[in-house]
Amino acid sequence: MTRKILSEEKIKALCKRMRLHAMDMAVAAGNRGAHVSGSLSCIEIYAVLYGAILKYDIDDPLWKDRDRFIAGKEHARLAEYPVRAEMGFYSPDVLNSYEQNDGLLVGHQLKKELGVEYASMSLGMEMPFVVGKALIAKQTEQKYHVYCLLGDAECEEGPVWEAFIAAAHYKLDNLTVIIDRNCMSVDGNTEELMAQLDMQKKMEAFGWESTTVEGHDIHQLIEALNHKPEGKPYAIIAKTTKGKGVSFIENNKAWHQAVMTEQLYQKALEEIKNS
């Protein structure tokens, strides 16, 4: 069954459910902890991609014409797994078994039947893979589009920029990259530690078409992701808040990976439900 395009209102409701799922997964992880804040910053991006943009078929995950989505900031499983559960790749009931021994959902895996296209490795390695996917589609005249989500701190990695150069050189207009511009890394503010400055201008200087949007604005994300330039790859700089939706997590570097206690879990649920 190919997915139906959701309305903006339904995507907003989906985002709230995804945040609640994320909190459930975090508390279920117990003392193992979970990557919470970076997942919350890209909830809307995932919801729009799977609710309104990507072509896929949950009954045929290997459908040859499916769009390819590759998660760069692969620690954001608390956003990625909930959206696929909501779309029907698997039951939401399995979310709370995340990273448990013999569980279906693990931190780093490749299971295409679950809609996962890429076995995550070191940060920065996904962009060469993404460029290869887009290039082979061009060479073999396949019609799928390739999407990739990157973290802004992840863009400190050299292979990312080498891949950006290659994508522009080969005019890969079947490639869209979304950069989660939350200005936070595991160590703190990116602009204090290794400034990224104006990422839209950087991408344009590398030969890409680029735009900047509010990354929690459903309408802006849909409009930006529906745009497909000709002759150039496309980069969307999505300005977000790390930990969006939970006050004690927002812009708090301690929550890059942290343990969710029962007390904090209840507080987070209350904030999300009342938002």
N, C-alpha and C positions, 0 to 999 in steps of 0.2 A: 504493500500500500504506500504510494507516494504521499508525501506530506501535503497538508492543506495550508494555505497561507493564512496566518492568523492576523486578526485586526490589531491595531495598536493597543486597544483596551485589553484584549486577551493576552497580549505580550506583557503588559504591565502586571496583570494578575499572575502570569507565569513567573515573572521575576520574583514576586513575593513568595510563591511556592518554592522556588529554587533557593532563596535565602533561608527559608525554614528547613528545607532538606539539608542545606549546608550546615546549619547549626546542629541538626540531628546527627549528621555524620561526624561532626567535630566532637560532640560529647560521647558518641559511641566509640570513638577512637581511644578514649581513656587516657592513660599516661603515655601512650605513644605520641599523642599530640597530632595536630593537623595543620596544614598550610591554609590558614583561615583568611587573612586580610587580602592576599593577592587573588583569592578566589572571588571575594565579594566585589572587588573593583571591576571585574569583567562579566558580572552576571548579565547585564543588559546586552553586552556584545554577543554572548552565547545565545541568549533568548532570541535576539533578532536574527542571528545567523540561522538557527534551527527552526524558528517560527515563521520566517518570511523570506529567506534568501536562498539557502542551500537546496539543491536538488538531490533527493535521496529516496530510498524505498526501504522501509523497515522490514518488509517481507523478503527483500532481495538485497542484503547489504553489499553484495559484490556486483550489483548492477553496473555495467560497463560505462554508462553515461552519467553516473552519479558525480556530483561535484566532489572534489577532494579537499577536505579540511584538515590541516595539520596544526596541532597545538604546539606553539613554541614554549610559552611560559607553562611548561607541563606540570608544575607544582599546583596549578589551579584546578585540581581534580574536583574540588567541592563545588565548582561551577559546571565543569564539563560533564561529570557523571549524572548530576540531577537533571540537566536539560535532556540528556539522552533517555533517561528514565521517563520523563514527562512526555517525550515524543514517541515512546513505545518500543524502544530497542530492548528494554528489559523492565521488569517490575520495579517500582519505587521501593518495594519491600526489601530488595537486596542492598540498598544504599547503606544501611547501617552495618553491613558486614564488610565495609571498605577496609582493605588492608589486613583483614583477618586471615589466618592460615587457611589455605584451600578455598578462600573466598573468590567470588566471581570478579570483583573489582579490586585491582591492586594499583599501587602507585605508578608503576612503570610497566607497560605491557603493550602487546600488539595482538588485538583480537578483532579482526575485521568484521566478524559477525556482530560485534557490539558497536560498530561504526567507527572504530579506531583505525586510522590510516598509518600511524607512525609509531614505532617503538622508540620512545623518548630516550635520548642519551644525554651527553653533557649539553648544557645550555649553549645556544649558538650554532649547534650542528644541524638544526632543522632547516635553516634557510638554504644551504646547498642542496638538501633533499628536495625542498619545495621547488627550487629553480629547475632541478632535474625533472620533476613531475610535469611542470609547465612546458618545459622544452620538448619532452617526448610527446606530449599531447600535440604540440605544434607540428612536429616532424611527422607524426602518424595521422594527422588530421582528425584527431579526436575532439569532441565538442565540450568536454567537461571544463569547468573553471576551477582554478586552484586558489584556496584561501588559506592564509596563515595568520595566527595570532601571536604577537611577540610582546614581551615586556620591555619597557624602556631601559631598565637596567641591563637586561639581556643584550641590548644593542651595544654594550661596551665590548662585546666579543668580536674579534677581527673577522672570523668567517662570515658573520652577518653582512658586513660591508663588502666583502669580496663577492658574495652572492648578489647583493644589490647592484654592483657594477655589472655582473654577468647578465642579470635580468634585463637591465636597460639596454645592454649591447645587443641582445637577441630579441629585443622588442616584444617582450612577453606580455602582451595585453590580455592574456588569459590568466593573469596573476593579480590577486588583491591581497595586500598585507595590512593588517590592523595592528597598530602599536598602542598598547595599553599605557598611556602616558599618565601614570599615577605619581610620578616623581619620587618614588620610594623604592629602596632596595632592602635586602636583609640587614644592611648596616646603617640605613638611614636615608636622608634626602639625597637624591641623585645629583642635584645641582650643587650640593656642597662636597660631595665625594668624587664625582666624575661627571661634570656638567654636560648634559646633552644639548642644551641651548635650544634653538629653533629647529625642531626636527622636520617640520614641513619644508623649510628652506633647504635643509640638508638633502632631503629626498629629491627635491626638484633639481638641486645641483648635481645629483647623481643620475639625472635623466629620467626620473619618474614623474608622473602626474601625482599631485598630493593635495590633500585638504585636511583641515582640522575641525573636529566636531566636539560637542559635549558628549562624553562617552556614556552618560546615564540618561540621555535624551533619546527615547525610542524613535521619534519622528526623524531626528537628524541622522541617526544611525541607518534607518531604512533608506532614506534618500541617498546618503553617501554610498551605501553598499549596492544600491541598484544602479549606480553610475558605472559604466564600463568604457574607459577611454580607448581610443584606437592608436595602435602603434607604440604604446608605452605601458609598462606595469604601473600599478596604482597603489598608493599608500594612504591609508586613513589614520591620522593621528587623533586618537580618542582620549580627550582629557578626562581623567577619572579621579576618584578618591579611593585610596587604598583602605579597605575595610568598610566600604560604603554600606550604610544602613544600620550599623550598630555603633553607637556613640563611643563606647570604651575601646573599640577596635580601630576606629578611623584614624589614619595617619600615626598609628602607634607601632613602631618597629618591633616591639616585643611580640606582636601577633603574627609576624611572618610565619612562624610555626610555634604553636603554643598549645597548652592543655586547657580544654574547656571544662571548668568545674560545673557542677549541677546548679550552683547559685548563679553563676554568670550566664549559663545556658538559659535559665528562666528569665533573666533580665533581657537577654538578647531576643528571646521569643516575644516578649511583651513589646519591645520596641518595634520589631518587624511587623507584628500583627496590627499595631496601632499606627503604622506609617501610612 
